[in-house]
Amino acid sequence: METLQLKQNLHEMIDRIADNRVLEAIHTLLLQVKHEDTAADEWVTNEATRKTFDERIAYHKAHPDEGDSWPNVKARIEKKLEERHRAADQKSA
């Protein structure tokens, strides 16, 4: 569906909603999306950062299977933290 048609359909659907809770939920969702878009742009403060960010996104899109799952990344981080704590405990003993 084209963007313009999608927007028109959304407007029509929203205009027919009578339940205020549903309207508030949609409003909250749209505010969150707006916040995420703004937040992503806030930390990209200069052109060099923007270029690096864009290059990394392009690389990720070209190689979507590279990288690792969150559970694997989390397990590696937890293992490193455990090793650091163990080393710190050995130094203090």
MOTA-V383924 format. One record per backbone hydrogen bond with DSSP energy under -1.0 kcal/mol. NH is the residue of the N-H (numbers start at 1). CO is the residue of the C=O. If there is no record, write none. Layout:
NH | CO
NH | CO
This chain:
6 | 2
7 | 3
8 | 4
9 | 5
10 | 6
11 | 7
12 | 8
13 | 9
14 | 10
15 | 11
16 | 12
17 | 14
23 | 19
24 | 20
25 | 21
26 | 22
27 | 23
28 | 24
29 | 25
30 | 26
31 | 27
32 | 28
33 | 29
34 | 30
35 | 31
36 | 32
37 | 33
38 | 34
39 | 35
40 | 36
41 | 37
42 | 38
43 | 39
45 | 43
50 | 46
51 | 47
52 | 48
53 | 49
54 | 50
55 | 51
56 | 52
57 | 53
58 | 54
59 | 55
60 | 56
61 | 57
62 | 58
63 | 59
66 | 63
73 | 69
74 | 70
75 | 71
76 | 72
77 | 73
78 | 74
79 | 75
80 | 76
81 | 77
82 | 78
83 | 79
84 | 80
85 | 81
86 | 82
87 | 83
88 | 84
89 | 85
90 | 86
91 | 87
92 | 88
